[in-house]
């Protein structure tokens, strides 16, 4: 029994010591065969009629017997016109057989095209902003049972749940809650604000760092949005005599009217696996009071 109490006291003292230090800072036509027509024979022009010869006058020595008149010259028969030889008939040109056209293959009707719907002009797309992923407050770790009564601190103006079987301890004017074995503890501190201008996540993180920066070896990790504020992992250490005890934990920094409430959960090395459960259980219970 004495040994158990001794372990409990050591656990409490470790956390207490830390808090005391900390809380205080896109087609061609075929040619016709044409025969040349024979030339027409020229008609023979009739020979000119013979002109009568005038009788030569004889001297009147003796009467010249009556000269019978020269017979009338027989007229030159008319030259009958050379008959125009009939042109030999043009041999009939047998028409070249018209080549029978090769049958045109029937074209099977093409299937009817489905009418294309006219696309209505779409407006020029405006690049969309990449939405910020919403943080889910659904618990990732099992929640722990709470005591029937919550803790209310009127001086700092907050209300917080108490994990069942945890005991309340007051150290240097600061209230903290500790596990029965002394390896887990949590507390809340308040930081007043002169204005209610909304603080960004980085600013909320800074408030938390300033609250616990004076803790021994305190180092804050990368923050993320959670439970209406920011969740910040951290590490530190507690030295007792010749021994140094590593600590780790989680912080919730959340803004309310007139103030920022900072919840800190810490654990020794043997209880680090329980941090998420404790943090998510308590984050839902942290509320301000007037």
Backbone bond lengths (Angstrom), bond angles and torsions (degrees), N, CA, C in turn:
res aa  C-N    CA-C-N  psi(-1)  N-CA   C-N-CA  omega(-1)  CA-C   N-CA-C  phi
1 X - - - 1.471 - - 1.519 110.11 -
2 X 1.300 115.87 -40.84 1.458 118.79 -179.84 1.521 110.79 -65.22
3 X 1.360 114.04 -37.40 1.479 117.21 -179.53 1.516 111.31 -65.15
4 X 1.360 117.66 -38.93 1.474 121.49 -179.68 1.511 109.94 -64.57
5 X 1.304 116.56 -43.82 1.462 119.59 179.46 1.515 111.19 -63.34
6 X 1.350 112.63 -37.80 1.467 116.73 179.83 1.520 111.14 -62.46
7 X 1.363 117.93 -41.24 1.484 121.69 179.11 1.512 110.29 -64.70
8 X 1.333 115.71 -42.70 1.463 119.69 179.64 1.501 111.16 -60.45
9 X 1.314 115.44 -42.80 1.461 119.08 -178.92 1.519 111.45 -65.87
10 X 1.337 116.03 -36.64 1.473 119.43 178.50 1.520 110.06 -64.29
11 X 1.374 117.05 -44.40 1.472 120.58 179.51 1.504 111.25 -60.49
12 X 1.290 116.52 -45.63 1.468 120.92 -179.14 1.520 109.84 -62.84
13 X 1.302 114.88 -42.96 1.455 117.67 -177.26 1.516 111.68 -64.88
14 X 1.364 117.91 -34.83 1.469 120.69 178.80 1.516 110.83 -62.40
15 X 1.319 115.67 -49.92 1.467 119.44 -177.76 1.511 110.34 -68.73
16 X 1.328 114.14 -39.84 1.461 118.74 -178.52 1.519 110.83 -61.90
17 X 1.329 115.99 -43.89 1.458 119.57 -179.94 1.514 110.96 -60.37
18 X 1.320 116.23 -41.22 1.487 120.11 -179.89 1.524 110.99 -64.51
19 X 1.323 114.06 -43.98 1.460 117.80 -177.05 1.521 112.16 -68.82
20 X 1.309 115.86 -36.85 1.461 118.47 179.12 1.519 110.70 -61.04
21 X 1.321 114.76 -38.35 1.472 118.49 178.99 1.515 109.85 -72.59
22 X 1.364 116.27 -39.92 1.456 120.74 -172.02 1.497 114.35 -77.57
23 X 1.322 115.66 -51.95 1.459 118.82 -170.44 1.518 110.38 -65.31
24 X 1.167 114.67 -13.08 1.437 114.15 -179.35 1.546 111.38 -85.85
25 X 1.806 130.15 11.16 1.434 125.87 178.11 1.472 105.36 -129.32
26 X 54.371 137.41 -118.60 3.570 83.19 -163.59 1.839 75.15 143.45
27 X 51.325 141.07 98.07 1.603 163.26 -24.82 1.481 109.59 -170.21
28 X 0.887 95.39 112.69 1.453 98.95 178.25 1.514 108.81 -90.55
29 X 1.388 121.20 132.98 1.453 124.61 -177.80 1.493 107.42 -78.78
30 X 1.382 116.25 135.45 1.459 118.53 -179.67 1.526 107.68 -73.73
31 X 1.318 120.38 140.40 1.464 120.93 -179.21 1.507 108.90 -72.08
32 X 1.376 118.80 137.61 1.469 122.42 177.54 1.505 107.41 -71.52
33 X 1.336 116.62 137.70 1.457 119.06 178.62 1.517 106.42 -79.68
34 X 1.262 117.33 107.93 1.467 120.69 -176.00 1.504 108.57 -108.42
35 X 1.422 116.51 124.63 1.471 118.86 177.32 1.512 107.29 -92.01
36 X 1.282 115.22 141.69 1.448 117.94 -180.00 1.512 108.79 -70.59
37 X 1.351 121.39 132.62 1.470 124.69 179.25 1.505 108.17 -69.64
38 X 1.398 117.72 135.44 1.483 118.42 -179.93 1.509 107.68 -64.27
39 X 1.306 112.52 148.49 1.457 117.29 -179.37 1.505 110.07 -70.11
40 X 1.310 114.37 136.22 1.468 118.15 177.97 1.514 109.49 -67.83
41 X 1.439 114.16 136.71 1.477 118.50 179.55 1.513 108.39 -70.57
42 X 1.238 110.70 132.31 1.445 114.60 178.69 1.521 109.01 -65.85
43 X 1.325 118.91 136.44 1.465 122.30 178.05 1.516 108.68 -69.46
44 X 1.419 114.57 134.87 1.470 118.16 -178.38 1.512 108.76 -73.22
45 X 1.252 112.03 123.84 1.455 114.86 179.52 1.515 109.09 -68.92
46 X 1.332 121.47 133.41 1.492 123.25 -176.58 1.501 110.15 -59.57
47 X 1.416 111.34 143.81 1.465 116.79 179.22 1.513 108.08 -67.76
48 X 1.278 119.28 146.85 1.466 121.23 -179.36 1.516 110.94 -66.00
49 X 1.367 121.09 137.42 1.488 125.59 -179.27 1.520 110.19 -60.97
50 X 1.391 114.43 142.09 1.470 118.73 -177.43 1.518 109.70 -71.78
51 X 1.266 114.46 130.46 1.455 118.62 -178.44 1.526 109.14 -80.38
52 X 1.393 121.99 135.36 1.492 122.75 178.39 1.497 109.10 -62.60
53 X 1.409 111.97 143.65 1.451 117.98 -178.51 1.516 108.71 -89.01
54 X 1.224 120.08 130.56 1.478 123.93 -178.59 1.511 109.96 -71.96
55 X 1.408 118.60 131.39 1.487 121.18 -178.60 1.505 109.32 -65.65
56 X 1.326 111.41 143.22 1.446 117.73 -178.84 1.520 109.11 -84.86
57 X 1.235 120.47 129.42 1.485 124.63 -177.23 1.501 110.70 -72.21
58 X 1.412 115.14 124.17 1.467 119.84 179.70 1.519 108.83 -93.64
59 X 1.220 117.19 153.97 1.464 118.68 176.78 1.500 110.66 -68.11
60 X 1.282 119.91 147.58 1.453 124.72 -174.47 1.499 112.14 -79.97
61 X 1.171 122.73 39.95 1.433 123.15 174.14 1.456 111.16 -70.32
62 X 1.224 113.38 -45.59 1.460 119.35 175.85 1.479 106.17 -135.48
63 X 1.311 107.83 147.82 1.453 108.29 -178.39 1.489 110.78 -66.73
64 X 1.160 109.04 133.91 1.484 116.54 -179.65 1.476 108.59 -81.00
65 X 1.311 112.73 122.15 1.465 114.14 177.12 1.508 109.00 -50.79
66 X 1.287 103.80 149.07 1.479 110.67 -178.15 1.511 109.77 -62.03
67 X 1.165 108.70 122.79 1.474 114.35 179.44 1.501 108.32 -84.42
68 X 1.289 105.59 116.51 1.482 109.09 176.67 1.527 108.32 -63.00
69 X 1.221 107.56 141.32 1.481 109.85 -177.63 1.522 112.28 -62.92
70 X 1.211 108.60 142.43 1.492 113.96 177.89 1.501 109.08 -58.81
71 X 1.292 111.44 132.91 1.463 113.41 178.48 1.539 109.78 -56.05
72 X 1.279 107.47 147.05 1.487 113.46 178.75 1.510 108.66 -64.22
73 X 1.165 112.14 125.09 1.480 114.15 -179.06 1.525 111.06 -59.14
74 X 1.308 107.25 134.46 1.478 113.64 178.45 1.518 108.36 -65.66
75 X 1.233 109.61 126.47 1.488 110.58 -179.70 1.521 111.69 -64.17
76 X 1.210 111.05 140.97 1.498 117.76 177.22 1.507 109.12 -64.12
77 X 1.315 110.68 120.72 1.478 112.16 -179.31 1.538 109.58 -57.32
78 X 1.258 108.55 143.36 1.473 113.71 178.32 1.516 110.81 -64.01
79 X 1.210 109.58 135.53 1.471 114.31 176.75 1.522 107.82 -74.05
80 X 1.322 108.90 116.04 1.483 111.71 179.17 1.536 107.89 -66.75
81 X 1.232 112.59 141.75 1.490 114.63 -178.24 1.522 111.90 -65.11
82 X 1.241 111.01 138.94 1.472 116.37 177.33 1.514 108.42 -62.01
83 X 1.331 111.28 121.14 1.481 112.25 -178.36 1.542 110.25 -62.20
84 X 1.234 109.71 137.01 1.484 114.61 177.30 1.513 108.49 -73.63
85 X 1.264 114.94 117.68 1.482 116.51 179.25 1.525 109.75 -59.70
86 X 1.323 109.65 133.32 1.462 113.48 177.48 1.523 109.41 -66.09
87 X 1.235 112.35 135.77 1.479 113.76 178.80 1.516 110.23 -68.08
88 X 1.275 111.28 134.47 1.469 114.90 176.92 1.517 107.62 -59.96
89 X 1.302 112.07 138.05 1.475 113.90 -177.00 1.536 111.25 -59.37
90 X 1.265 110.31 142.22 1.482 116.07 177.82 1.518 108.41 -67.99
91 X 1.292 114.50 122.10 1.470 115.61 179.74 1.525 108.97 -60.08
92 X 1.287 109.45 136.09 1.462 113.59 178.78 1.531 109.97 -64.90
93 X 1.265 110.57 129.73 1.469 115.18 177.10 1.517 107.13 -87.54
94 X 1.291 111.75 115.21 1.475 114.03 179.23 1.529 107.47 -66.43
95 X 1.276 112.33 128.41 1.485 113.96 -177.94 1.530 111.75 -63.49
96 X 1.257 110.94 139.80 1.476 115.23 176.74 1.515 107.93 -61.79
97 X 1.271 114.09 134.86 1.478 115.14 179.69 1.532 109.28 -61.27
98 X 1.283 109.74 128.94 1.479 114.16 177.44 1.520 108.36 -70.09
99 X 1.288 114.29 121.21 1.476 114.34 -179.56 1.517 110.05 -62.54
100 X 1.295 110.09 128.53 1.476 113.38 179.26 1.525 107.79 -67.45
101 X 1.289 113.52 130.61 1.480 115.36 -178.49 1.522 110.69 -65.88
102 X 1.277 111.35 137.98 1.460 114.72 177.05 1.514 108.02 -65.87
103 X 1.281 114.72 136.70 1.480 116.66 -176.28 1.528 110.77 -60.27
104 X 1.295 111.39 133.60 1.480 116.88 176.73 1.521 108.42 -75.34
105 X 1.283 116.09 125.64 1.478 116.16 179.89 1.512 110.05 -62.74
106 X 1.290 111.98 138.81 1.462 116.09 179.15 1.523 109.69 -65.62
107 X 1.289 112.66 133.99 1.469 117.57 178.67 1.516 107.56 -92.58
108 X 1.273 112.64 118.47 1.460 115.22 178.77 1.520 108.15 -67.41
109 X 1.289 115.19 136.21 1.476 116.81 -178.25 1.521 110.95 -60.88
110 X 1.302 112.20 135.09 1.464 116.76 178.51 1.518 108.69 -71.81
111 X 1.276 114.54 146.22 1.474 116.15 179.27 1.513 110.54 -60.92
112 X 1.292 112.33 144.23 1.457 116.48 -179.82 1.515 109.81 -62.10
113 X 1.313 112.27 134.01 1.459 116.71 179.29 1.516 109.84 -75.87
114 X 1.257 112.06 138.90 1.465 116.42 175.64 1.509 108.39 -70.34
115 X 1.305 116.71 123.99 1.471 117.42 -178.53 1.519 110.93 -58.81
116 X 1.313 111.98 133.84 1.465 117.32 179.05 1.511 109.77 -80.87
117 X 1.261 114.01 129.16 1.456 117.53 179.00 1.514 109.35 -69.73
118 X 1.298 113.84 132.71 1.450 117.66 178.43 1.517 108.79 -70.13
119 X 1.299 111.81 127.74 1.462 115.81 179.56 1.507 109.44 -82.03
120 X 1.248 113.72 126.70 1.451 117.36 177.39 1.519 107.87 -71.25
121 X 1.308 116.61 138.68 1.465 117.87 -178.08 1.516 110.67 -58.60
122 X 1.300 112.36 127.77 1.458 116.05 -179.89 1.517 109.26 -94.55
123 X 1.255 116.44 145.16 1.465 118.45 179.57 1.519 110.87 -68.36
124 X 1.306 115.29 154.92 1.455 119.94 178.31 1.522 108.74 -60.78
125 X 1.347 114.26 122.36 1.465 115.42 -176.58 1.518 111.87 -66.63
126 X 1.268 114.27 138.05 1.467 120.17 176.16 1.517 107.68 -93.71
127 X 1.321 116.34 127.73 1.464 116.43 -179.65 1.523 111.39 -55.87
128 X 1.294 113.24 129.09 1.453 117.74 -177.88 1.524 110.55 -85.68
129 X 1.259 113.93 144.41 1.456 118.18 176.68 1.525 109.11 -75.73
130 X 1.302 114.42 140.24 1.463 118.39 178.32 1.524 107.79 -72.38
131 X 1.323 114.89 118.11 1.473 116.12 -177.24 1.520 111.73 -66.00
132 X 1.284 114.65 143.61 1.462 119.89 176.54 1.526 108.35 -74.43
133 X 1.319 116.34 125.17 1.468 117.19 -178.67 1.520 110.84 -57.76
134 X 1.310 112.89 134.81 1.455 117.29 179.49 1.523 109.76 -75.01
135 X 1.262 113.85 136.79 1.456 117.64 178.67 1.516 109.15 -82.82
136 X 1.280 114.53 135.55 1.459 118.88 -179.84 1.519 109.38 -97.81
137 X 1.309 113.08 133.46 1.450 117.43 178.29 1.529 111.73 -95.79
138 X 1.375 115.06 10.78 1.462 117.91 179.10 1.524 108.15 -65.94
139 X 1.281 118.28 135.45 1.466 120.08 -177.09 1.515 112.35 -65.42
140 X 1.345 115.55 135.19 1.455 121.68 177.64 1.525 110.43 -97.28
141 X 1.291 115.70 -16.39 1.463 121.17 -179.95 1.522 108.62 -121.67
142 X 1.309 117.23 154.52 1.473 119.19 179.50 1.527 110.59 -63.32
143 X 1.330 114.16 136.88 1.458 118.66 178.75 1.524 109.82 -80.03
144 X 1.284 113.62 150.50 1.462 119.36 -178.88 1.527 110.35 -97.16
145 X 1.302 117.20 153.67 1.473 119.63 178.25 1.527 110.77 -68.22
146 X 1.331 114.06 146.71 1.458 120.19 -179.90 1.526 110.45 -112.20
147 X 1.282 114.59 155.60 1.464 119.94 175.09 1.519 108.71 -71.73
148 X 1.300 116.61 159.62 1.465 120.88 -177.74 1.526 112.32 -63.60
149 X 1.276 117.47 -35.42 1.459 121.85 -178.49 1.533 111.24 -99.95
150 X 1.328 115.44 142.52 1.470 121.09 174.79 1.524 108.70 -95.87
151 X 1.287 115.42 163.41 1.459 119.78 177.48 1.526 108.83 -96.19
152 X 1.309 116.42 134.26 1.462 121.89 178.12 1.522 109.14 -120.50
153 X 1.321 114.91 129.42 1.460 120.20 177.76 1.520 107.41 -116.81
154 X 1.295 116.20 102.61 1.469 120.94 -177.82 1.523 112.42 -72.59
155 X 1.282 117.05 -27.69 1.465 120.22 -179.61 1.527 111.30 -68.10
156 X 1.319 117.61 -45.25 1.471 121.23 179.33 1.527 111.44 -92.23
157 X 1.321 118.10 -13.85 1.461 122.17 175.93 1.513 115.03 74.93
158 X 1.315 117.38 54.73 1.474 120.79 176.59 1.517 110.16 -148.79
159 X 1.355 114.14 163.52 1.463 121.47 175.13 1.522 107.38 -130.97
160 X 1.302 118.16 140.63 1.465 122.95 -174.36 1.521 110.28 -146.46
161 X 1.344 115.39 143.96 1.458 119.76 178.31 1.517 111.21 -74.38
162 X 1.315 113.27 157.55 1.471 119.21 177.42 1.525 108.06 -115.00
163 X 1.334 116.95 123.14 1.465 120.75 178.80 1.529 107.97 -68.40
164 X 1.313 113.91 136.81 1.470 119.48 -176.47 1.529 111.26 -56.16
165 X 1.319 112.85 136.75 1.463 122.85 179.58 1.533 114.28 75.74
166 X 1.323 118.00 -0.52 1.464 119.04 175.28 1.527 108.06 -81.69
167 X 1.285 115.51 147.17 1.459 119.52 -179.36 1.531 111.17 -108.18
168 X 1.278 114.04 147.58 1.465 120.80 -179.26 1.525 109.58 -89.50
169 X 1.325 115.37 133.07 1.454 121.24 -179.74 1.525 108.66 -130.75
170 X 1.319 115.11 139.24 1.470 120.02 179.08 1.527 107.36 -112.43
171 X 1.342 116.06 120.58 1.457 119.80 -178.85 1.523 109.06 -131.28
172 X 1.289 116.90 120.90 1.466 123.31 179.09 1.512 111.72 51.03
173 X 1.308 116.68 41.27 1.457 121.59 177.16 1.512 114.36 80.06
174 X 1.339 117.34 5.68 1.476 121.74 179.96 1.516 108.11 -114.32
175 X 1.360 114.77 133.61 1.466 119.36 179.44 1.523 109.78 -93.62
176 X 1.311 115.56 130.16 1.470 121.00 175.64 1.518 108.33 -133.60
177 X 1.366 114.22 159.29 1.465 120.62 -179.84 1.525 107.42 -121.30
178 X 1.327 114.62 133.37 1.460 120.42 -171.62 1.522 111.05 -125.84
179 X 1.353 116.04 146.03 1.465 121.22 177.72 1.520 108.80 -71.07
180 X 1.344 116.30 159.75 1.475 118.70 -179.08 1.523 113.32 -56.72
181 X 1.354 118.05 -34.29 1.472 119.29 -178.36 1.526 112.83 -88.41
182 X 1.303 117.73 -2.60 1.462 120.68 176.90 1.512 115.65 79.09
183 X 1.352 119.37 7.70 1.473 121.52 -177.85 1.531 113.68 -96.66
184 X 1.307 117.43 -5.70 1.473 122.20 178.09 1.521 108.45 -133.08
185 X 1.318 116.11 143.47 1.469 119.96 178.42 1.525 109.11 -157.51
186 X 1.320 115.72 158.99 1.478 120.31 176.18 1.511 110.21 -150.89
187 X 1.328 114.92 156.31 1.454 121.23 178.94 1.530 109.17 -156.14
188 X 1.325 116.43 171.03 1.474 122.63 179.18 1.519 108.31 -132.90
189 X 1.331 114.99 142.02 1.450 120.21 172.07 1.523 107.98 -130.29
190 X 1.312 116.88 153.57 1.474 121.85 -179.17 1.519 109.97 -116.00
191 X 1.360 116.24 142.29 1.452 122.26 176.29 1.521 107.54 -123.89
192 X 1.333 117.13 111.96 1.466 120.04 -178.48 1.518 112.47 -67.13
193 X 1.387 116.52 152.28 1.472 122.76 178.50 1.518 108.58 -123.41
194 X 1.333 115.69 138.29 1.467 119.88 179.55 1.518 110.63 -75.22
195 X 1.356 118.58 -30.11 1.474 123.35 178.36 1.518 108.08 -128.68
196 X 1.371 114.03 165.02 1.468 118.70 178.43 1.525 111.88 -103.67
197 X 1.345 118.70 24.04 1.470 121.49 175.15 1.525 108.15 -58.74
198 X 1.361 114.43 135.85 1.470 118.18 -175.92 1.522 111.32 -65.96
199 X 1.284 115.57 130.77 1.465 121.38 179.11 1.530 110.15 -92.24
200 X 1.338 116.40 136.49 1.460 121.35 175.72 1.529 108.73 -75.67
201 X 1.348 114.47 167.44 1.466 118.85 -177.11 1.530 113.12 -56.77
202 X 1.336 115.37 -39.52 1.466 118.42 -179.29 1.526 111.01 -63.32
203 X 1.332 115.59 -38.75 1.467 119.14 -179.69 1.522 111.08 -68.34
204 X 1.334 116.25 -39.31 1.467 119.36 177.61 1.529 110.78 -63.68
205 X 1.328 115.60 -36.10 1.464 119.85 178.15 1.527 110.48 -65.22
206 X 1.318 114.79 -40.91 1.459 118.72 -179.94 1.526 112.34 -63.17
207 X 1.324 115.50 -38.72 1.470 119.20 177.76 1.526 109.99 -59.16
208 X 1.344 116.35 -44.16 1.466 120.53 -179.23 1.524 111.73 -65.46
209 X 1.336 116.34 -41.61 1.466 119.57 -179.74 1.531 110.68 -62.04
210 X 1.327 114.45 -42.54 1.464 117.96 -179.52 1.533 111.81 -64.77
211 X 1.316 115.98 -29.72 1.464 119.03 -179.48 1.521 112.66 -70.60
212 X 1.354 117.04 -34.07 1.465 119.42 -175.27 1.528 114.47 -120.84
213 X 1.324 117.98 11.42 1.468 120.86 -175.69 1.521 113.73 -61.69
214 X 1.314 117.62 -24.70 1.465 119.37 -176.87 1.524 113.58 -83.89
215 X 1.350 115.57 1.43 1.467 117.65 175.99 1.517 109.58 -68.11
216 X 1.291 116.94 149.52 1.469 121.74 -176.33 1.529 111.99 -61.48
217 X 1.330 116.40 119.73 1.473 122.72 178.36 1.518 113.82 63.65
218 X 1.330 117.54 24.16 1.481 120.94 -176.18 1.533 111.25 -67.79
219 X 1.357 116.13 125.48 1.476 122.36 177.53 1.523 108.21 -134.92
220 X 1.350 116.45 124.22 1.478 121.27 179.36 1.526 110.08 -89.79
221 X 1.348 116.24 141.71 1.465 121.76 178.00 1.528 111.64 -93.64
222 X 1.360 116.76 -163.90 1.466 122.57 -178.75 1.526 110.21 -75.13
223 X 1.320 115.22 129.03 1.466 118.96 -178.13 1.527 111.77 -86.00
224 X 1.324 117.51 161.11 1.464 124.30 175.30 1.525 108.95 -149.09
225 X 1.372 115.03 154.46 1.463 119.16 -179.67 1.522 110.07 -71.51
226 X 1.311 115.81 138.01 1.469 120.82 179.40 1.518 109.63 -168.05
227 X 1.316 115.00 139.62 1.465 122.06 173.26 1.532 113.59 52.33
228 X 1.344 116.55 40.19 1.459 120.00 177.72 1.510 114.05 77.06
229 X 1.305 117.13 4.77 1.461 121.06 178.63 1.512 110.04 -145.75
230 X 1.317 116.77 -139.32 1.466 121.12 177.10 1.527 109.90 -126.99
231 X 1.342 113.44 147.13 1.465 120.72 177.46 1.529 106.77 -110.37
232 X 1.305 116.31 128.31 1.468 120.90 -175.01 1.529 110.04 -128.68
233 X 1.340 118.52 120.34 1.464 119.48 174.07 1.538 108.95 -80.44
234 X 1.288 117.05 153.73 1.466 119.91 179.43 1.520 110.73 -151.21
235 X 1.313 115.50 162.79 1.465 122.33 175.04 1.531 108.31 -135.55
236 X 1.321 115.18 156.57 1.472 121.05 177.81 1.528 107.29 -163.67
237 X 1.271 115.96 -167.59 1.465 120.21 178.46 1.522 109.14 -153.43
238 X 1.291 114.44 159.13 1.466 120.51 176.92 1.529 107.05 -130.53
239 X 1.285 115.96 127.67 1.464 120.53 -179.60 1.523 109.63 -106.07
240 X 1.317 114.62 132.01 1.467 120.12 177.55 1.521 107.81 -133.28
241 X 1.294 115.01 106.72 1.458 119.93 -176.11 1.515 109.94 67.04
242 X 1.322 115.52 -123.99 1.461 121.70 179.70 1.536 111.91 -89.10
243 X 1.301 118.20 -6.18 1.470 121.95 -175.68 1.532 111.69 -103.69
244 X 1.351 114.69 140.55 1.473 120.80 176.75 1.522 107.53 -116.81
245 X 1.289 115.90 124.58 1.474 121.89 -177.27 1.531 109.70 -105.50
246 X 1.393 118.19 117.78 1.475 118.89 178.00 1.520 111.16 -71.53
247 X 1.295 114.79 143.09 1.463 121.64 176.47 1.530 108.85 -126.51
248 X 1.311 116.23 153.02 1.473 121.16 173.18 1.514 107.11 -145.91
249 X 1.307 115.48 162.40 1.458 117.37 -178.28 1.512 113.18 -174.11
250 X 1.323 114.82 -170.95 1.470 123.12 -179.28 1.521 108.37 -134.72
251 X 1.344 115.41 147.60 1.465 121.48 178.71 1.523 108.86 -125.99
252 X 1.336 116.48 139.16 1.468 122.39 170.54 1.524 106.50 -114.23
253 X 1.346 115.70 119.55 1.466 120.56 177.57 1.523 106.90 -114.17
254 X 1.339 116.30 117.89 1.472 121.01 -173.50 1.529 110.74 -136.14
255 X 1.344 115.12 135.84 1.462 120.18 -177.07 1.524 111.66 -90.65
256 X 1.285 115.50 137.97 1.459 123.29 174.46 1.532 107.17 -132.20
257 X 1.309 116.06 175.49 1.464 119.52 -179.58 1.529 111.06 -59.99
258 X 1.319 114.01 120.82 1.464 119.46 176.76 1.505 117.21 77.66
259 X 1.328 117.78 -2.78 1.469 117.94 -177.58 1.527 112.21 -164.16
260 X 1.306 114.93 168.71 1.469 123.61 173.53 1.521 105.81 -122.45
261 X 1.344 114.95 125.49 1.461 119.34 177.24 1.525 108.62 -98.85
262 X 1.308 115.93 134.45 1.468 121.95 -177.50 1.531 108.85 -121.22
263 X 1.348 115.23 115.13 1.468 121.59 177.79 1.524 108.48 -99.64
264 X 1.304 116.54 127.16 1.470 121.54 178.97 1.519 109.72 -118.96
265 X 1.354 115.96 130.62 1.468 122.43 176.45 1.524 106.72 -119.85
266 X 1.305 116.86 131.33 1.472 120.74 -178.84 1.524 110.70 -126.99
267 X 1.349 115.90 155.84 1.467 121.16 178.92 1.514 109.42 -150.53
268 X 1.312 114.51 148.02 1.461 119.39 173.17 1.530 107.11 -80.48
269 X 1.335 116.10 174.42 1.469 121.58 -174.69 1.523 113.13 -57.47
270 X 1.309 118.09 -36.17 1.465 121.36 -175.88 1.526 113.25 -74.89
271 X 1.323 118.10 -14.81 1.468 121.42 -177.19 1.538 114.19 -119.62
272 X 1.335 116.77 16.42 1.474 119.87 -178.27 1.530 112.66 -61.69
273 X 1.326 117.73 -29.45 1.461 121.56 -178.86 1.511 113.91 -66.84
274 X 1.319 117.82 -14.01 1.462 121.05 -178.33 1.532 113.72 -99.16
275 X 1.315 116.28 -1.19 1.467 120.06 -176.30 1.526 113.94 -58.01
276 X 1.353 117.35 -46.87 1.475 120.62 -176.60 1.523 111.57 -61.41
277 X 1.313 116.72 -41.96 1.465 119.74 -179.83 1.523 111.14 -62.51
278 X 1.303 116.52 -45.56 1.467 120.22 179.91 1.526 110.74 -64.78
279 X 1.328 116.80 -45.62 1.467 121.58 -178.34 1.530 111.35 -59.63
280 X 1.350 117.91 -47.86 1.464 120.65 -177.29 1.528 111.92 -70.51
281 X 1.294 116.52 -31.97 1.470 119.76 176.65 1.526 110.47 -65.23
282 X 1.288 117.04 -45.69 1.462 121.77 -176.94 1.528 113.87 -76.81
283 X 1.347 118.58 -33.50 1.473 121.77 -176.93 1.518 111.89 -58.91
284 X 1.337 117.26 -33.75 1.465 121.40 179.51 1.528 112.27 -72.42
285 X 1.298 117.33 -20.09 1.471 120.51 -175.61 1.525 114.19 -96.83
286 X 1.321 117.91 -13.36 1.467 120.38 -176.80 1.527 110.99 -72.06
287 X 1.301 116.89 116.63 1.468 123.46 -178.73 1.527 109.92 -138.50
288 X 1.355 116.65 149.77 1.465 118.57 177.32 1.525 110.28 -85.89
289 X 1.273 116.37 157.43 1.468 121.36 172.20 1.526 107.42 -133.72
290 X 1.301 115.83 155.37 1.463 119.95 179.67 1.528 109.87 -91.23
